């Protein structure tokens, strides 16, 4: 099996044909996008090689180069979408749920806490002022944000199955814009619902009514999957409508109309017990034989006044058991609170009950569910628990690690044949023990970049460092510096001739532009240097000046990082059948965590007496091949105050094997230490 798809290829993106069309500065249709390779970096299998009953799913059209299981991608979702389209997933995804950044100016910095006893110091997980990754960088100008979403929605449409559906979660800050973009991309006739999720009961907003809801837009094909969802009936509803008491039984009931407008022939148009609804231009909702059956069962309410119409008794106890049909206002799902077991420190984390309802309504077991703004991984967790196949991606490394831990724990429980209840099962009607479609997943990295930082927030940092004056109305250049235009190349890959061609093509569209261009990048390919030299030769205007942020003598040095380090010992002990592999982590040093603690504690230097306080989890692959990390042992403490063990015993491996120990600290930074076993 190929561990990576090595060839890059272009993916053609279809034009949006819907109306109306929203216009913004710099709007460009996405006609072609480059597909980058995907490198397998980690595998997990909860079965241990043992047969386990799984949900029946059609894997016949699954790409042959990919394992049959969950897929977790680390990379810019535009790159991941292009990769999926180019490698067999076009038109295969039944349900898409996305919860993109809202461009609302909100603080999306994840909060983390060092392990240990209560009271351990909390620190920011990511802080863009330090030039490191953030959960979601909400600093885009409105035009850039709309272009960002437009491009991704165009590609998501191509992934969606002909009978598929997409849910887009947003807040009031940009929902009107996004509705128009969705209309343009998917077509206004594909609009199904505007769902209002009341996530708070009250909110103090100065000078305005409190904002207590989010909006979820639901678009889908006419023949999309639809499974009606049940909700718990509220006490106020029961008191208001179930206002009758049946004599003899004492059962409370509501009265329901038995007729509907319009004349009909056949059973529903007949006279029953001397009553002819046609006289009033109506017909019975059911045939007269069914009415007679209900009368025998005592389910017909007869009014005391003469000439009144009979009604159907709807008993309150039955209504409570059945629940109500979910409407487009969801007020029965509460947000994740500070004491919730689901809480993972992500400010934008959504409750599992919310995602459960979306997945249950618009997909069936075995279908593919996709989320390209995965965050803390709730979509993947819900899909796994509900027996769906799933694909997820995120640009943030911490999000990938958090998701992987949650899925590993869930799959272990499912492999043990334990019941995993549905979080949204409020009234006991959900299928709580759905068989999983898979009990393993693989993690891939798309575009093969190793500097895990988010482009948009680092652009801000680079502009501050270089003294760039931002030009928000220019869709191509980030701004100007010293009379030169500034183009910042995406930091998820080194500078290539393709990037430089894009600059030249943009300049061709501006024939009166005579300024030189500063090209800012992180690393550059050898052929890019030759390209710049050739381009600049004998050119009086529009010369290119490349600034590599790590090595440039005058302007470099902006990206500095001291990596996580660890001391690990691994040795084979004993002989024969009793031989075992003993792995012991002796020390872990996280310079980044120490830097954060020192910044927050001011003049007092931070001290960590137990290295385990900085470690989030430890993973071990006893037969590491140097490419894909196969998780054979995962030490992931259940509670924040618990510590990793640090010492592990496993079955001995053959002499010459390489054991690899992956250590992930509380900020998501990781290090792999390998040891050869004699």
N, C-alpha and C positions, 0 to 999 in steps of 0.2 A: 504493500500500500504506500502510495506516495505521501510523504509527510508534509509536502507543500506543493502548491501549484506554481511553478517557477516562471511561466511566461506571462508577461504583461500584455494586455490587449485592450483595445478601445471598445466601449459599450455605447451603442447608439440609443439616445433617449428620445422617446416620442414626444411630440408637441402637445401642449394642453389645448383642448378644444372647447372647454366650457365657457360659459358667460355667466355673469359679467366678469370683466377683467380689471383687476386693481393695478394701478401704475405707481411706481416709485422710482426714485433717482437711482440709476444704475441697473434697472431691471434688464436681465438678459435671459433668454430661453436657454436651457441646458440641452444642447443637441448631441454632445459627445463627452464621455468621461473616461479617464484611464482606469483600467482595472489592474491593481497591484497584486503581487503574490501574497499568499497566506502561509505563515509558518506555524506548524504545530509546536506548542511549547509545553502542554501539560495534558495528561489523561487521568481519568478517574473511573473506576469500575467498582460498584458496590456489591456485585454478586460474588466476587472472589472465585469466579469460574464455575459457580454452582448454578444449576438451572432454577429459574424463578418464573412464575406465571406472569406474563405481561399482557397489556392491552393489545388487541389486534390492530395493527396499523399497516397501511399499504406503503411499503418501503421500495416498491419496484422501480419508481422513478427517482429514487434518492441518488445523488451523485456518487459514482463508484469510488471516487478517491476519498470520500469522507466516511468516518465510522457512523454506524447507525445508532445515534444517540443525540443528546443535547449538544448544541454548538454555542460556544461562548467566544466572542471576538473582541479583541482589544485593538482599538484603532479609531480614527476619525470615521464617523458613521457614513460619510460620503464615500470614503474608500471602501468600507465594508459593503455598502449597498452595491457599488459597482462590481465588487468581487463576487457577491452572491448572484447578481444578474448574469455575470459572465461564466458562472460555473454551475448552472443547472437549476436555479431556484426561480427563474422567471415564471410568473403565473402559478406558483405552487403554495403560496402562503394564504391560509384561509382567514386569519385574523391578525390585524396589526393594532397594537395599542401603543401610543407614544405619549409621553409626558415631558415635552421639550422645555428648555428654559423659557421663561415668560417674557424676557426683556423688560422686567418690572423694576429693576434696581434693587431687587431683594438680595439678602445675604445668603449665599448658598455654601458657605464654608462649613465643612463637616467638623464637628466637635469630637475629639477623642479623649479617652481617659486612660492613663497608665494602669496596668494591672496591679492588683494588691488589695490591701484592706481599704475600707471606706475612708473617704477623705483624700485619696490620692489625687494629685493635681490634674486638672483638665487643661488641655491645650487645643488650639486650633489645628485641625487635621491638615488643612491646606490654606495657604495665605499667599495671594498673588503678589504682594509687595516683596516677597522673597524670591519671586521668579520660579515658583514651583506650581504643581498642578492644583487646580481647584475643582470642586464638584461640577459646577456649571458656572461659566463666566458670563454674568448678566450685564455686560458693559457695552453691548453693541448699540450703535445708532439704529434708529427705526428702519432705515432703508436697507442697511446691511442685514438686519435681522430678518426682514421679509425675504430678501434674496436667499439667505441661508435656508429658511423654511421652504421656499418655493422649489429650490433645487432638490431638496430631500423628498418632498412630497411627490415630485415628478418621478423620482426613482422608486419610491414606495408603491406608486400606482402600478408600475411594471412588475413588481414582485407579487402583487395581490392576485389571488385566484379569480377567475370569472365570476364565481359565486361567493366572493369574499367580502369582508367589511373592515373598515378602519375606524378607530376611535382616537380622537385627538383631545388631550386634556390641557386646558389653559385657564387663565384667570381673567378678570375683567380688563386688565391693562392692554391686552392685544386681541381679545377674542373677536372683535368686529372685523379686524384686518384678516385674521386667520380664516374666518368664515368665507370671506370673498376669495381668498387664495384656494381654499378647498373647493369652492364652487367652480373656479377656473380649471383646476387640475382634474377633479373627479366628475365635474358636471353637476349643475344645480339639481338635476333630476335624481342624482344619487344621494341627495340629502335625506336622512331618515329621521333623526332626532337632534334636538338641542337639549341635553340633559343638564339639569342643575343639581349639583351636589352641595347640599348644605353641610359644610364641614364644621361650622361653629354655631352655637346658639346665640352668641352676642359678641360684638367686637367694638371697642372704643376707638372711633375714628374722629379726630377733631374736625369740626366744621362740615361734616357730611354724615349720611346714614352709614351705619357700620357695615362693612363688607364681610359677609359670612359665607360666601359660596364660591365654587369654581364652576367652570363650564366644560362640558365634554361634548364634542361634536361627533356624531355618528353618521357615517356615510357607507353605503353598500349597494350591491347589485340587487335587482328586483327578486332574484331567486336565491338570495343570500340565506345562510343558515339562521334560523330563528327559533330559540327555545324560551318561551315565556318564563319569567322569573317571579317567584312568590315572595311576598313581604309580610311582616308581622303587622296585624291590624292594631291601630292605635286605640287607646282607651276612650279618647274623646269621640272617635268615630263609632265605636261600639255603643256608647251611651246615647249618641244622637240618633242613630238609625235603627238600632234593635230595641224599639220602644214598646213592643207588644209582649204580653205574657200569655202563654197557652194554658187554658184551663185544664186542670187534671194533672198535667206533667210539670207545670211551672217553668217550662223552657221559654227563654226569650227568643223573639224572632223579629225580623224586619219584613215589611211587605214589598214585594217586587211586582211590577207590572207584567201582565200576561199577554198584552197586545202590543202591536207595532203598527206604524202608519203604512197605508197602502192596501189595496184589495188583492186577494190571492184566490186562486182556484185550488181545489183539492182539500186535503185534511185541515189545513190551517185556515181555510175560508169558510168552514162549515159552522152551523149553529151548534151551540153546546148548552144543554140545560136551559133552553129557551132564550139564550143570549146570542145575539147576532152582531159581532163587532163590525160587520160590513156597513151597518146602519150609520156608524160614525166614521166610515172611511178607513177602518182598521182591519187587521187580521190577527189570529192567534199566533203567538211565537212558536208554539209546538202544535202537533196534531191533536185532535179531540181525544184520541185513544190515550195519549199521554196525560191529558188533563184529567181523564177519568181515573187513570191509575193514581195520580196525585191526590185526587179526592178520596179514593179508597184508603190511601196512606195517611189521610188527615193533614195533608200539606197545603190545602187551599184555605185561604182566609176569606170568609164571607162577610161583607160589611153589614152593619146593623140596619142602615137606612135602605129603604126599598129602591131598587133601580141602580144601586151601586155595583161596580164591577168587581168580580172576584180577583184576588191577588195570590201570588205564590208566597208561602212562608219560607224565609231563609233563616234557619236556626243559627243562633249566635255560637253555640258550641261547635257546630260543623264549620262555620266560617272561620273561627279561630284556628281550628285544626288545619284547614286548607290554606289559610292565609289569603292575602290580597294579591292582585296582579301588580307588579312593579310599574309605576308610572314614570314620567320624565322629570319628576322632582324627587331626589333621593335624600331624605332627611333621616333615614334609619341607620346610616353607616357613619360612625363617629371617627374622627381623625385619631392618629396615634398620639397618645398622651405620654407624659413623662414617666409614668409607672408601667407602661405597656411592655409586655414581653417581646413585642415585635420591634421595639425601638432600637435603632442601630446608629443613631447619631446623625442621620441625614435629614436636614430641615425639610427637604421636598419629598420625603418618603411617604408613600400612600399605603393605606391599610389593605391587608390581604382581602378583606371582605369586599372592598370596592372592585379590585381586579377579578376576584372570583365571579362576581356578577357579570362583568363584561365577557369573560371567557366562557362562562356557562351559557350565556344568552346567544353568543354569536360563533360558537364552534362546537364540534362534537369530539368525543374521545378519539385520539389518533390523528386529529388535524394538526397542522403546523401553526403555531402562534409566534409572532415576532415583535420585538421591542428594540428599537435602535437608540433609545435614550434610557438605558437599562437602570442606571443609578444603583440603588441598593439591591436590585435583583428581584423585586416582588413579582413582576410579571412571570419570570422564569419559575419562581417558586410555586406560584398558583397554577401555572400550566403543568408543571411536573406533578403536583398533587392531584390535579383533575384529569390526569391521563392523556394530556396532549403532548405532542412533540413541540419543541421550542428552540428558538434561535434568539440570541440577545447580543448586543454589543454596546460598548461605551468607550469613550476616549480616555476615561480616567482609570488609572491602574488600581486605585483603591476600590472603585466600584466593581471591577472584575474580581478582585480578591474577596470582597464581601459576598458577592453573588456565589462564587465558587464554594465558600465555606457553608453558606446556607443550603445550597443544593447538595453538597456532600452529606450534611447531617440528615436532610430529608430522604435522600436515596438510601442511606444506611437503615433508617427506620422502615422504609418501604421494603427493602430487601429482607428484613427480619419478619416480613408479613404482618407488620403492625398496622392498625387502623390509624390513618391520619385524617382527623375530622376537618371538614371544610369550615373555614373561618366565618363565612357568611351564613351558616346554617342556623338562622334565627328561630325557625319554627319547626325544625325537625323533619323537613321534607327533602333535604338535599341528599344526593348519593354520597355518603361520607367515606366510603372505602373503595374508591375508584382505582382500578389497577393502573399502574404506571405504564407508559408506552416505552420507556427506557429506564435503565438503572445505571447508566454511565454517561459521561459527557467529555468533550474535548475542548481545550482552550487554544485558540489560535491568535496570532498577531498579524495584522494586515499592514502592509507597506514596510514591514521589517525595520521599524525605527526603535532606537533604544533610549532616546531622551523623552521621557514620559511627561511632557508638559503640554498645556493647552495653548493653541496658537493665539487666540484672541487676547487672552490676558497677558501673554508674553509680548505681544505687539505693543500693548500699553507700556509695559516695563521698558522695552527696547526704545520706544519713542522718547520716554523720559530720559533714559541714559544717553541717547544720541542727540538730544535737543531738537527733536523733530516737531514741527508745528503741524498738528493733525488737520486734514482736509476731509471733513465728513461727507461732503457732497461729491467727492471723487470716488467712483466705484472700483478703480484699479489701483491708484497710488495712495499710500497711506498718509502722505503729507509732503512737506518740504523741509529742507535743512540747508542753510547756507547758500540759497539760490539754486539748489538741486532738488529734483523730484526724488521721492523715497519710495522704493518698492521693497516690502518685506516678504520674502519667500516663506511659505508654510514651513514650520520647523519640524514637521514629521518626516522630512527627507532632506538629504543634502542638495545643494544647488546643482541643477542639471541643465543641459542645453535646451530642454523643453521649457524650463522656466525662463531662460534667456530669450528664447524665440517668442514667448508670450509678451515679454517687455517690448521687443522689437515690433511685433505686430500691433501692439497698442500704440506705439509711437507713430506708426504709419497712418493710424486714424486721426492723428493730430499734426497735420503738416506744418502748422505755424509754431509748434512747440520747439524751442531751441535749447532748453535747459538740459544739463547732464542729469544722469540718474544714479543715485546711490542704491545699490542692491544689497540688502541685508539678509544674511543667511546663517545657518548653523551647519558648517561643513560644506564642501563642494567637491564634485567629482573632477577627476583629472581632465576629462574632455571638456568640462565647463571652463577651465582656465584657458585652454587653447581657443575656445569659442570666443571668450572675452577679448583676448589678444588680437584675434583676427578682426573682430567687429570694430575695435577701437582704432585699428591702424588707419591712418589718414582720414580720420573722421573729425571735422571741426566742431560739430554739435552733437548733442545726445550721447556723449560718451558714457560708458558704464564704469562705475567705481564700486567694487565689491568689498563689503565689510563682513568678515566672518566673526561672529560675536564672541567666540572663545579664544581666537588666536591673533586677531588684528592688533598690531603694536600700539596704535593710538586709541582705538575705540573698542577693542575687545576686552575680554576679562569679565563680561557681565554674568556669564553662567559659570558659577563655581560650585562644586559640590564635593563633599567628603563622604564617601560611601559607607554603608553599614558594613561592619566586620564581625567575624565570629571565630571562636576557637572550638573545634570539634574533634573528638577522638572516636574512632571506630575500629573495632578489632574482633576477630573470630576467637571464641573461647570454647574449650572442650573439643572432644573428638567424636567421630562417628555420628550416630543418630542423636546423641545428646548435644551436639555442637550448636552453638547459638551465636548470633551477631549482636554485639553490644555497642550501642551508639550513645555517646555522652556529649552533650553540649556544655562546654566549660565556661564560656564567657561570650557575651554579645555587647558590642559597643555601637550606639547610634549617635553619631555626631549631630545629625539633624535634630533629634529630640533634645539633646543637650543644649543646642543653640536656642531652640524655642524656650526651654526652661530658663536659660540664662537671660533671655530677652524679657521674659515675664517677671522674673524675680529681681530684676534691677542689679544692684551692686552685690547681692548675695549670690554666690556661685552655687549652682544646683549640684546635688549629689544623689546618685542612685546606688543604694547599697546592695540591691539584688538585681542582677541583669535580667531576670525573668519579668520584671515590671515593664520593660520596654518591648517585650515580645508578644505579638498577637497570637501567632500559631507556628507550629513546626511540622513540616511535611518531610517524609523520607521515601526515597526510591532506592531499594537495595541493589538494583541492577540497572543503573543509569547508563544509557547509551550515548550520552553527550548531546542529545538533541531534544527528545521528548521526555518530560518528567512524568513518570507513571507513579501516582500516589499509592503507595502500599500501606503507609501508616500516616495518620493525621492526628496531631495533638492540638485540638481546638477547645480550650476551656469553655464550659457552658456559660459561666457567669463572669462579669467584668472583674470581680474581686479575686477570681481564681487565677492561679499561675500555671504555666506549662510545667510538665514533669521535668524534662531535661535529660533523663536517662531512659533508654528504651532497649528492650530485648526482642529480637526477631529470629526467625529460623535462619540458620547459617546459609550463606550463599557459596557457590563454587569459588575456589581460589582463582584470583585474577579478576573477580567482579569489582565493579566500582559502585560504592554506595554514595548517594548524593543526599545532602540534608539542606532543605530549603527553609530559611528562617525569614519570617515577615514581621517587621516591627509594627508598632501601634499607628504609625503614619502611613503604612502600606509599602514602605521600602523593603526590598527583599535582597537576600544574598544566597547563593548556592555554594556550599562547601562540599567538595568531593574527596573521597578517600579510597585508595586501592586496598583491597582485602587480600592478604597473603594466603 
